[in-house]
Amino acid sequence: MKIMKQYLFLAATALLALASCSEENYVGDNSPNSPDGSGAIAFGFDVQNITRGGDLVGSDAADKLQSQFVVYGTKLVSAEDGTATNDMAVFQNYKVEYTANSAGTKASNTHNWDYVGLAPYANTIVSPVATSQTVKYWDYGAAQGYTFYAVASKADLEGNKVTVTKTTTGTTVYDKGYSIVVKSGANLDNLYLSDRTPVAKTDYNKPVTLKFRNFGTHVRVGFYETIPGYKVKINKFYVDGDATAAVTTFGAMDVANTKNFAAALQNINSTAESNTLTVSYFNGTDGLENQVKVTPSTVGYNYSLVLGTGVITATELATSSATPTWDKTGGAYTTVYPCSGVTNPMLIKVDYTLTAEDGGGEVIEVKGANVVVPTQYLQWNSNYAYTYIFKISDNTNGSTDGTTQGLYPITFDATVVDVPDDKTQETITTFEDYSITTYANGSKVTTNDEYKAGEDIYVVKTNTSHAVVAPTAIGTAAGNAQVYVATTTGDAISEATIFAKLTGSPNGITLTATTSGEAASLVQNVPAADGTNFDFGANGAVKFTPSTAAAATYVYVFTRTAYIAPTYETVGNAAYNNTTTYYFKTDNDVYYAAAGINADNFATYKAVLYTKTANGTAGEYDIKVINVKP
């Protein structure tokens, strides 16, 4: 008690002295001499949970960070300009460690994390590194605040698998991050970076709250199928034999991978002896302000992505996007390097088998089915998780004889999901020569089993050269796109039956163009999960907003060549001609060749026979069925 009185006296004396000064460095009990030591800088923070289970705090956060991080902090007297006077380094890469139940034992420790007396890293944390670690107090003379940065990778720092250099200069304050060398064998799952963390003067004397994000990108793939009457088994994926080929074609993808999911995709070479990456921070325009931004600096690329074995080993694919067949058990992610500057699309080429479920044992082998996922949906950021879901339906560009294209069973749904902060980027891409990708910002396909009513849905088409194809307008003419609401009293709605409807065989299907609040429009920019926009060029995407009233099936149709129906006329009084093809007409006005008509029975059927007067055109369409639920 006597000691406490002495502290209070000293604090009061200091306060009286400061009151007579024009420069108020400390105010009230914010002095470093205050009895509870509250003027000391202390740390308290959380770790963002990549699996969207919420941010981790306390011992859970410590476990993720291996109970240690390294902090760099500056105080800003008048500006953040890198000078020793105005932007002074206070924490020169201090080591900070977690000890359970230690909070309150030191002025510098309020949340079980402390830095005083620890030995800073000298080998793997590069310039500047303090010679010793002492208690630091808030300087109220630093009117512009403090800025903190942190990195965590304890085992790999100690094992010389990761080397970190703090960047103290840059064009803007957002450039002052790190240069990180990641050597072969480093564990990306254990490498964490904090956001750039400014602390205003009004927040002095509070714990510095750092939010850590995992350095890596998390990727997984899932497959499901919707082919009536068949089970589907993936047999092999293909990659290009030249792993360094920056631009590839489906024809060059001729190396079979029968153990893992594989695709052609530009990515950082994870097998390199070391990769140097630059860490900076988004400025609020190119991403959410102060969040971590990782870009390659000196790095080698390869152009193949290989993930887990689950899709290959599955005896048959799942039948729902909510519970697809994953490449890894339980939908686990593979951690890879971030690669936000990717310039190549994802190309996937597969062989698969259809087995009839009617007990007859029929088997159909499909070779070389392929798909393009647009480049815009492959900008992989640090601490984001991306899920690509592929759907095999009754429309494909595969071949059953190695030459003839077309069987009509495969659309690939490429879905990007599970981004932190409840931001979800999901796309669905059809597996055809002209791939169609659908996306709704914030939507989660694995929860909604496709899309949710009331969300803006965007549709993008790519061609065989991997480029985005922009519709000329909304409509039904060649080169145009349209969105319909589909209903049926007959055939099930699928890409194949919609094609039949568009080319003269309605089979009970009705297509009604979206109108009013649901009407389709052409847009250039599509909102991304990280707060920026995907730029698909002039009117590259089609946007529509399904009604919230009820579940419905929508259909996107891009018209390459418009179908023109053949014309027919009744036989009338014409005499039988053995060189003429005669036709019957169904109740749905579908004409089909009448077999067996001859001179003897011609008079019997004459009243219901037709002859063709014009052939019309076949029509070419790119189609995507989009299921929406309230």
VOMITI-51832 format. One line per 10 residues: number of its first residue (from 1); for each residue x, z, y of C-alpha. Coordinates in nm, 2 decimals, padded with zeros to 4 digits, always signed. Example, Ala and Ser with C-alpha at 12.3 -4.5 7.8 and 13.67 -1.06 7.14 Angstrom:
<dokes>
1 = +01.23,+00.78,-00.45 | +01.37,+00.71,-00.11;
</dokes>
This chain:
<dokes>
1 = +00.00,+00.00,+00.00 | +00.29,+00.08,+00.24 | +00.44,-00.26,+00.17 | +00.11,-00.43,+00.24 | +00.08,-00.26,+00.58 | +00.43,-00.38,+00.66 | +00.33,-00.74,+00.58 | +00.02,-00.72,+00.79 | +00.22,-00.59,+01.07 | +00.47,-00.87,+01.05;
11 = +00.19,-01.13,+01.03 | +00.02,-00.98,+01.34 | +00.35,-00.98,+01.52 | +00.42,-01.34,+01.43 | +00.07,-01.43,+01.54 | +00.12,-01.26,+01.89 | +00.45,-01.44,+01.93 | +00.30,-01.78,+01.84 | +00.00,-01.73,+02.07 | +00.24,-01.74,+02.37;
21 = +00.40,-02.07,+02.25 | +00.27,-02.41,+02.35 | +00.35,-02.56,+02.01 | +00.11,-02.40,+01.76 | +00.30,-02.46,+01.43 | +00.09,-02.19,+01.25 | -00.25,-02.07,+01.31 | -00.40,-01.73,+01.21 | -00.32,-01.63,+00.85 | -00.16,-01.97,+00.77;
31 = +00.19,-01.83,+00.83 | +00.42,-01.84,+00.53 | +00.46,-01.46,+00.58 | +00.09,-01.39,+00.52 | +00.04,-01.11,+00.25 | -00.11,-01.33,-00.01 | +00.15,-01.61,+00.03 | -00.13,-01.86,+00.10 | +00.09,-02.06,+00.33 | +00.29,-02.19,+00.03;
41 = +00.22,-02.54,-00.09 | +00.06,-02.53,-00.44 | -00.08,-02.79,-00.67 | -00.42,-02.82,-00.85 | -00.55,-03.15,-00.98 | -00.74,-03.34,-01.25 | -00.66,-03.63,-01.48 | -00.90,-03.91,-01.51 | -01.03,-03.95,-01.86 | -01.02,-04.32,-01.96;
51 = -01.30,-04.27,-02.21 | -01.55,-04.20,-01.94 | -01.60,-03.84,-02.06 | -01.53,-03.71,-01.71 | -01.22,-03.59,-01.54 | -00.99,-03.35,-01.72 | -00.88,-03.02,-01.56 | -00.69,-02.71,-01.65 | -00.53,-02.70,-01.99 | -00.69,-03.03,-02.09;
61 = -00.52,-03.20,-01.80 | -00.19,-03.02,-01.89 | -00.21,-03.15,-02.24 | -00.25,-03.51,-02.12 | +00.06,-03.47,-01.89 | +00.27,-03.28,-02.15 | +00.25,-02.98,-01.91 | +00.47,-03.15,-01.66 | +00.49,-03.39,-01.37 | +00.73,-03.49,-01.09;
71 = +00.61,-03.49,-00.73 | +00.74,-03.66,-00.42 | +00.59,-03.55,-00.09 | +00.66,-03.62,+00.28 | +00.54,-03.45,+00.60 | +00.44,-03.67,+00.89 | +00.53,-03.54,+01.23 | +00.40,-03.84,+01.42 | +00.39,-04.14,+01.19 | +00.45,-04.25,+00.83;
81 = +00.74,-04.48,+00.91 | +01.01,-04.38,+00.67 | +01.23,-04.21,+00.93 | +01.39,-03.87,+00.86 | +01.22,-03.74,+01.17 | +00.87,-03.86,+01.14 | +00.83,-03.91,+00.76 | +01.05,-03.63,+00.62 | +01.08,-03.58,+00.24 | +00.97,-03.23,+00.16;
91 = +00.94,-03.26,-00.22 | +01.23,-03.47,-00.33 | +01.10,-03.55,-00.68 | +01.04,-03.19,-00.77 | +00.96,-03.11,-01.13 | +00.63,-02.92,-01.17 | +00.53,-02.74,-01.49 | +00.22,-02.58,-01.64 | +00.22,-02.23,-01.78 | -00.11,-02.09,-01.91;
101 = -00.24,-01.77,-01.73 | +00.04,-01.78,-01.47 | -00.17,-01.85,-01.17 | -00.12,-01.60,-00.89 | +00.21,-01.48,-01.01 | +00.39,-01.66,-00.73 | +00.29,-01.78,-00.38 | +00.36,-02.14,-00.50 | +00.14,-02.11,-00.81 | -00.24,-02.09,-00.77;
111 = -00.35,-02.31,-01.06 | -00.10,-02.24,-01.34 | +00.14,-02.51,-01.21 | +00.47,-02.41,-01.04 | +00.78,-02.58,-00.92 | +01.00,-02.30,-00.78 | +01.33,-02.25,-00.96 | +01.30,-02.54,-01.20 | +01.58,-02.78,-01.26 | +01.50,-03.13,-01.12;
121 = +01.57,-03.44,-01.32 | +01.90,-03.60,-01.23 | +01.92,-03.89,-01.48 | +01.59,-04.06,-01.51 | +01.44,-03.98,-01.17 | +01.64,-04.18,-00.92 | +01.70,-04.10,-00.55 | +01.63,-03.88,-00.39 | +01.65,-03.58,-00.62 | +01.67,-03.23,-00.49;
131 = +01.97,-03.01,-00.58 | +01.74,-02.72,-00.64 | +01.37,-02.64,-00.61 | +01.26,-02.38,-00.36 | +00.92,-02.27,-00.23 | +00.77,-02.50,+00.03 | +00.53,-02.40,+00.31 | +00.28,-02.59,+00.51 | +00.42,-02.70,+00.85 | +00.14,-02.71,+01.10;
141 = +00.37,-02.89,+01.33 | +00.34,-03.20,+01.11 | +00.03,-03.32,+01.29 | -00.03,-03.63,+01.09 | -00.05,-03.46,+00.76 | +00.15,-03.49,+00.43 | +00.15,-03.76,+00.17 | +00.21,-03.68,-00.20 | +00.29,-03.91,-00.50 | +00.35,-03.80,-00.86;
151 = +00.45,-03.94,-01.20 | +00.43,-03.78,-01.55 | +00.61,-03.89,-01.87 | +00.79,-03.58,-01.99 | +00.91,-03.69,-02.34 | +01.02,-04.04,-02.23 | +01.19,-03.91,-01.91 | +01.38,-03.66,-02.12 | +01.45,-03.92,-02.39 | +01.57,-04.18,-02.13;
161 = +01.29,-04.42,-02.23 | +01.14,-04.43,-01.88 | +01.34,-04.44,-01.55 | +01.16,-04.38,-01.22 | +01.28,-04.48,-00.87 | +01.08,-04.37,-00.56 | +01.02,-04.64,-00.31 | +01.06,-04.50,+00.04 | +01.04,-04.83,+00.24 | +00.78,-05.10,+00.25;
171 = +00.58,-05.33,+00.48 | +00.28,-05.08,+00.47 | +00.23,-04.72,+00.37 | +00.07,-04.86,+00.05 | +00.40,-05.01,-00.07 | +00.58,-04.68,-00.10 | +00.53,-04.63,-00.47 | +00.78,-04.65,-00.75 | +00.99,-04.89,-00.94 | +00.95,-04.79,-01.31;
181 = +01.17,-04.92,-01.59 | +00.99,-04.88,-01.93 | +01.23,-04.92,-02.22 | +01.15,-05.03,-02.58 | +00.99,-04.74,-02.77 | +00.83,-04.57,-02.47 | +00.48,-04.44,-02.51 | +00.25,-04.59,-02.25 | -00.02,-04.35,-02.34 | +00.19,-04.06,-02.20;
191 = +00.29,-04.23,-01.88 | +00.07,-04.12,-01.59 | +00.08,-04.19,-01.21 | -00.11,-04.00,-00.94 | -00.30,-04.18,-00.66 | -00.13,-04.18,-00.33 | -00.26,-03.85,-00.19 | -00.27,-03.80,+00.19 | -00.35,-03.44,+00.30 | -00.48,-03.40,+00.66;
201 = -00.39,-03.10,+00.87 | -00.74,-02.96,+00.83 | -00.66,-02.93,+00.46 | -00.33,-02.74,+00.48 | -00.32,-02.42,+00.29 | -00.54,-02.56,+00.01 | -00.40,-02.67,-00.33 | -00.28,-03.03,-00.33 | -00.53,-03.20,-00.55 | -00.36,-03.49,-00.73;
211 = -00.56,-03.73,-00.95 | -00.36,-03.88,-01.23 | -00.43,-04.21,-01.40 | -00.28,-04.35,-01.71 | -00.02,-04.62,-01.65 | -00.14,-04.85,-01.93 | -00.43,-05.08,-01.98 | -00.66,-05.02,-02.28 | -00.80,-05.31,-02.47 | -01.02,-05.36,-02.77;
221 = -01.24,-05.63,-02.92 | -01.56,-05.63,-03.12 | -01.76,-05.90,-03.30 | -02.13,-05.93,-03.41 | -02.34,-06.21,-03.54 | -02.71,-06.32,-03.50 | -02.73,-06.61,-03.75 | -03.07,-06.60,-03.93 | -03.02,-06.60,-04.31 | -02.64,-06.57,-04.32;
231 = -02.37,-06.31,-04.33 | -02.05,-06.39,-04.14 | -01.69,-06.32,-04.24 | -01.40,-06.39,-04.01 | -01.11,-06.54,-04.21 | -00.83,-06.59,-03.96 | -00.74,-06.62,-03.60 | -00.49,-06.87,-03.46 | -00.20,-06.84,-03.21 | +00.04,-07.09,-03.06;
241 = +00.37,-07.11,-03.25 | +00.55,-07.10,-02.92 | +00.50,-06.74,-02.79 | +00.65,-06.83,-02.45 | +00.42,-07.13,-02.38 | +00.27,-07.06,-02.04 | +00.00,-07.33,-02.09 | -00.14,-07.39,-02.44 | -00.42,-07.59,-02.60 | -00.65,-07.52,-02.89;
251 = -00.47,-07.79,-03.08 | -00.14,-07.61,-03.03 | -00.29,-07.29,-03.18 | -00.20,-07.37,-03.54 | -00.03,-07.05,-03.66 | -00.28,-06.85,-03.87 | -00.30,-06.47,-03.84 | -00.49,-06.33,-04.14 | -00.43,-05.96,-04.07 | -00.52,-05.90,-03.70;
261 = -00.73,-06.02,-03.42 | -00.52,-06.26,-03.22 | -00.57,-06.48,-02.91 | -00.36,-06.68,-02.66 | -00.33,-06.48,-02.35 | -00.05,-06.42,-02.09 | +00.07,-06.06,-02.12 | +00.38,-05.86,-02.05 | +00.63,-05.88,-02.34 | +00.60,-05.54,-02.50;
271 = +00.89,-05.61,-02.74 | +01.14,-05.65,-02.46 | +01.43,-05.40,-02.44 | +01.30,-05.29,-02.10 | +01.04,-05.40,-01.84 | +01.06,-05.32,-01.47 | +00.73,-05.28,-01.30 | +00.64,-05.20,-00.94 | +00.39,-04.93,-00.85 | +00.21,-04.96,-00.52;
281 = -00.14,-04.86,-00.40 | -00.46,-05.05,-00.32 | -00.53,-05.07,+00.05 | -00.91,-05.06,+00.04 | -00.94,-05.44,+00.06 | -00.77,-05.55,-00.26 | -00.90,-05.24,-00.45 | -01.01,-04.88,-00.40 | -00.78,-04.73,-00.13 | -00.49,-04.53,-00.26;
291 = -00.55,-04.59,-00.62 | -00.25,-04.70,-00.84 | -00.16,-05.07,-00.85 | +00.09,-05.19,-01.11 | +00.25,-05.53,-01.10 | +00.54,-05.69,-01.29 | +00.87,-05.73,-01.10 | +01.14,-05.83,-01.35 | +00.96,-05.89,-01.67 | +00.93,-06.13,-01.96;
301 = +00.59,-06.27,-02.06 | +00.46,-06.37,-02.39 | +00.14,-06.56,-02.44 | -00.03,-06.40,-02.74 | -00.24,-06.09,-02.78 | -00.25,-05.92,-03.12 | -00.48,-05.62,-03.17 | -00.62,-05.43,-03.47 | -00.71,-05.54,-03.82 | -01.07,-05.43,-03.84;
311 = -01.24,-05.77,-03.77 | -01.04,-05.94,-04.04 | -01.09,-05.67,-04.30 | -01.46,-05.64,-04.25 | -01.65,-05.80,-04.54 | -01.93,-05.90,-04.30 | -01.98,-05.87,-03.92 | -02.23,-05.63,-03.76 | -02.55,-05.77,-03.62 | -02.58,-05.58,-03.29;
321 = -02.36,-05.57,-02.97 | -02.44,-05.20,-02.94 | -02.25,-05.14,-03.27 | -02.02,-05.43,-03.32 | -01.74,-05.47,-03.58 | -01.43,-05.34,-03.39 | -01.07,-05.44,-03.43 | -00.99,-05.07,-03.47 | -01.19,-04.79,-03.64 | -01.45,-04.64,-03.41;
331 = -01.37,-04.88,-03.13 | -01.03,-04.73,-03.05 | -00.83,-04.89,-02.78 | -00.48,-05.05,-02.79 | -00.26,-04.95,-02.49 | -00.08,-05.25,-02.33 | +00.09,-05.32,-02.00 | -00.12,-05.38,-01.70 | -00.12,-05.74,-01.59 | -00.34,-05.79,-01.28;
341 = -00.17,-06.11,-01.18 | -00.25,-06.31,-01.50 | -00.30,-06.68,-01.44 | -00.40,-06.79,-01.79 | -00.75,-06.76,-01.95 | -00.79,-06.61,-02.30 | -00.82,-06.87,-02.57 | -00.95,-06.77,-02.91 | -00.96,-06.99,-03.22 | -01.10,-06.88,-03.55;
351 = -01.21,-06.98,-03.90 | -01.51,-06.80,-04.05 | -01.74,-06.82,-04.35 | -02.12,-06.82,-04.36 | -02.28,-06.69,-04.68 | -02.65,-06.73,-04.74 | -02.85,-06.42,-04.79 | -03.12,-06.58,-05.00 | -02.94,-06.52,-05.33 | -02.85,-06.88,-05.38;
361 = -02.48,-06.83,-05.32 | -02.45,-07.10,-05.06 | -02.12,-07.08,-04.86 | -02.03,-07.28,-04.54 | -01.67,-07.27,-04.41 | -01.64,-07.32,-04.04 | -01.29,-07.43,-03.91 | -01.14,-07.40,-03.56 | -01.43,-07.26,-03.36 | -01.29,-07.18,-03.02;
371 = -01.37,-07.03,-02.68 | -01.24,-06.97,-02.33 | -01.27,-06.64,-02.14 | -01.22,-06.72,-01.77 | -00.90,-06.59,-01.60 | -01.10,-06.40,-01.34 | -01.22,-06.15,-01.61 | -00.86,-06.09,-01.74 | -00.71,-05.91,-01.43 | -00.60,-05.60,-01.62;
381 = -00.54,-05.30,-01.40 | -00.37,-04.97,-01.48 | -00.60,-04.70,-01.63 | -00.89,-04.95,-01.69 | -01.03,-05.00,-02.04 | -01.15,-05.35,-02.13 | -01.37,-05.44,-02.43 | -01.43,-05.80,-02.53 | -01.73,-05.85,-02.75 | -01.78,-06.18,-02.93;
391 = -02.11,-06.29,-03.07 | -02.14,-06.55,-03.34 | -02.48,-06.72,-03.31 | -02.64,-07.04,-03.41 | -02.43,-07.26,-03.18 | -02.07,-07.35,-03.23 | -01.80,-07.61,-03.17 | -01.64,-07.54,-03.51 | -01.63,-07.79,-03.79 | -01.72,-07.78,-04.16;
401 = -01.50,-08.07,-04.26 | -01.21,-08.04,-04.03 | -01.32,-08.33,-03.81 | -01.69,-08.34,-03.73 | -01.77,-08.09,-03.45 | -02.09,-07.88,-03.46 | -02.27,-07.65,-03.69 | -02.45,-07.44,-03.44 | -02.35,-07.09,-03.53 | -02.12,-06.93,-03.27;
411 = -02.13,-06.79,-02.92 | -01.86,-06.55,-02.83 | -01.96,-06.25,-02.61 | -01.65,-06.14,-02.42 | -01.73,-05.80,-02.28 | -01.52,-05.59,-02.05 | -01.63,-05.23,-02.05 | -01.54,-04.87,-02.00 | -01.37,-04.88,-01.66 | -01.30,-04.53,-01.51;
421 = -01.53,-04.38,-01.24 | -01.83,-04.52,-01.42 | -01.75,-04.87,-01.31 | -01.81,-05.12,-01.59 | -01.71,-05.48,-01.60 | -01.87,-05.67,-01.89 | -01.88,-06.04,-01.97 | -02.05,-06.24,-02.24 | -01.89,-06.57,-02.32 | -02.04,-06.84,-02.55;
431 = -01.82,-06.99,-02.82 | -01.85,-07.36,-02.74 | -01.65,-07.65,-02.60 | -01.81,-07.56,-02.26 | -01.80,-07.18,-02.27 | -02.05,-06.97,-02.07 | -01.97,-06.62,-01.95 | -02.23,-06.38,-01.83 | -02.16,-06.06,-01.64 | -02.34,-05.78,-01.46;
441 = -02.13,-05.54,-01.24 | -02.16,-05.18,-01.38 | -02.35,-05.29,-01.69 | -02.25,-05.17,-02.03 | -02.33,-05.41,-02.31 | -02.26,-05.16,-02.59 | -02.52,-04.93,-02.44 | -02.79,-05.19,-02.34 | -02.73,-05.43,-02.63 | -02.68,-05.70,-02.37;
451 = -02.82,-05.65,-02.01 | -03.04,-05.42,-01.82 | -03.34,-05.53,-01.61 | -03.30,-05.51,-01.23 | -02.92,-05.59,-01.24 | -02.77,-05.89,-01.08 | -02.65,-06.12,-01.36 | -02.38,-06.38,-01.29 | -02.32,-06.68,-01.51 | -01.99,-06.89,-01.51;
461 = -01.92,-07.20,-01.72 | -01.57,-07.33,-01.82 | -01.48,-07.67,-01.96 | -01.24,-07.78,-02.23 | -00.95,-07.78,-01.98 | -01.02,-07.40,-01.92 | -01.14,-07.47,-01.56 | -01.46,-07.33,-01.40 | -01.73,-07.59,-01.38 | -01.95,-07.54,-01.07;
471 = -02.31,-07.67,-01.09 | -02.41,-07.92,-00.82 | -02.74,-07.74,-00.76 | -03.01,-07.53,-00.92 | -03.23,-07.77,-01.11 | -03.27,-07.99,-01.42 | -03.08,-08.31,-01.32 | -02.74,-08.39,-01.46 | -02.47,-08.15,-01.33 | -02.72,-07.89,-01.23;
481 = -02.79,-07.54,-01.38 | -03.12,-07.35,-01.42 | -03.23,-07.01,-01.54 | -03.55,-06.98,-01.74 | -03.77,-06.71,-01.89 | -03.82,-06.80,-02.25 | -04.13,-06.71,-02.47 | -04.23,-06.82,-02.81 | -04.52,-06.84,-03.04 | -04.32,-07.02,-03.31;
491 = -03.95,-07.04,-03.37 | -03.72,-06.75,-03.28 | -03.54,-06.80,-02.95 | -03.17,-06.89,-02.99 | -02.93,-07.14,-02.85 | -03.02,-07.39,-03.12 | -03.39,-07.37,-03.08 | -03.37,-07.38,-02.70 | -03.17,-07.71,-02.74 | -03.44,-07.84,-02.97;
501 = -03.70,-07.75,-02.70 | -03.51,-07.93,-02.43 | -03.47,-08.24,-02.65 | -03.83,-08.29,-02.76 | -03.90,-08.03,-03.03 | -04.08,-07.74,-02.86 | -04.18,-07.55,-03.18 | -04.38,-07.30,-02.98 | -04.11,-07.22,-02.73 | -04.20,-07.22,-02.35;
511 = -03.94,-07.22,-02.07 | -04.04,-07.12,-01.72 | -03.79,-07.15,-01.44 | -03.72,-06.81,-01.27 | -03.89,-06.78,-00.92 | -03.93,-06.54,-00.64 | -03.71,-06.23,-00.68 | -03.57,-06.36,-01.00 | -03.48,-06.71,-00.87 | -03.13,-06.84,-00.96;
521 = -02.88,-06.92,-00.68 | -02.53,-07.05,-00.65 | -02.26,-06.80,-00.53 | -01.88,-06.81,-00.50 | -01.79,-06.44,-00.52 | -01.89,-06.20,-00.80 | -01.84,-05.83,-00.74 | -01.57,-05.67,-00.96 | -01.56,-05.32,-01.10 | -01.26,-05.22,-00.89;
531 = -01.45,-05.29,-00.56 | -01.31,-05.64,-00.50 | -01.46,-05.98,-00.58 | -01.39,-06.24,-00.84 | -01.36,-06.58,-00.66 | -01.49,-06.86,-00.87 | -01.46,-07.13,-00.60 | -01.74,-07.30,-00.41 | -02.07,-07.22,-00.58 | -01.89,-07.16,-00.91;
541 = -02.13,-06.89,-01.04 | -02.50,-06.87,-01.09 | -02.67,-06.55,-00.99 | -03.02,-06.42,-01.09 | -03.18,-06.08,-01.10 | -03.42,-06.02,-01.39 | -03.75,-05.83,-01.32 | -03.76,-05.46,-01.40 | -04.11,-05.49,-01.54 | -04.04,-05.55,-01.91;
551 = -03.80,-05.67,-02.17 | -03.75,-06.05,-02.16 | -03.54,-06.33,-02.28 | -03.37,-06.55,-02.02 | -03.19,-06.88,-02.08 | -02.92,-07.03,-01.87 | -02.90,-07.41,-01.91 | -02.64,-07.64,-01.77 | -02.74,-08.01,-01.79 | -02.45,-08.24,-01.87;
561 = -02.68,-08.53,-01.96 | -03.05,-08.50,-01.90 | -03.28,-08.56,-02.20 | -03.52,-08.85,-02.15 | -03.79,-08.86,-02.42 | -03.85,-09.18,-02.62 | -04.18,-09.34,-02.54 | -04.44,-09.44,-02.80 | -04.77,-09.63,-02.81 | -05.05,-09.65,-03.07;
571 = -05.04,-09.93,-03.32 | -05.38,-10.05,-03.20 | -05.48,-10.38,-03.35 | -05.12,-10.49,-03.45 | -05.07,-10.62,-03.80 | -04.83,-10.45,-04.04 | -04.46,-10.55,-04.00 | -04.22,-10.44,-04.27 | -03.93,-10.43,-04.01 | -04.11,-10.19,-03.78;
581 = -04.05,-09.81,-03.80 | -04.38,-09.63,-03.77 | -04.43,-09.27,-03.65 | -04.67,-08.98,-03.68 | -04.73,-08.73,-03.40 | -04.76,-08.35,-03.45 | -05.00,-08.13,-03.26 | -04.71,-08.03,-03.04 | -04.65,-08.40,-02.95 | -04.34,-08.43,-03.16;
591 = -04.30,-08.78,-03.31 | -04.13,-08.83,-03.65 | -04.08,-09.13,-03.87 | -04.36,-09.19,-04.12 | -04.21,-09.24,-04.46 | -04.38,-09.46,-04.72 | -04.59,-09.68,-04.49 | -04.64,-10.02,-04.66 | -04.88,-10.32,-04.65 | -05.12,-10.15,-04.90;
601 = -05.17,-09.82,-04.71 | -05.12,-09.94,-04.36 | -05.49,-09.98,-04.29 | -05.55,-09.62,-04.41 | -05.30,-09.46,-04.16 | -05.32,-09.72,-03.89 | -05.53,-09.50,-03.66 | -05.27,-09.23,-03.64 | -04.95,-09.44,-03.64 | -04.73,-09.51,-03.34;
611 = -04.44,-09.74,-03.26 | -04.15,-09.66,-03.03 | -04.13,-09.85,-02.71 | -03.81,-09.70,-02.56 | -03.53,-09.49,-02.72 | -03.47,-09.25,-02.42 | -03.14,-09.06,-02.40 | -03.03,-08.78,-02.63 | -02.94,-08.52,-02.37 | -02.64,-08.28,-02.36;
621 = -02.69,-07.92,-02.26 | -02.48,-07.60,-02.24 | -02.70,-07.31,-02.32 | -02.68,-06.93,-02.32 | -02.96,-06.69,-02.43 | -02.95,-06.37,-02.22 | -03.15,-06.07,-02.35 | -03.27,-05.82,-02.09 | -03.42,-05.48,-02.15 | -03.59,-05.24,-01.90;
</dokes>
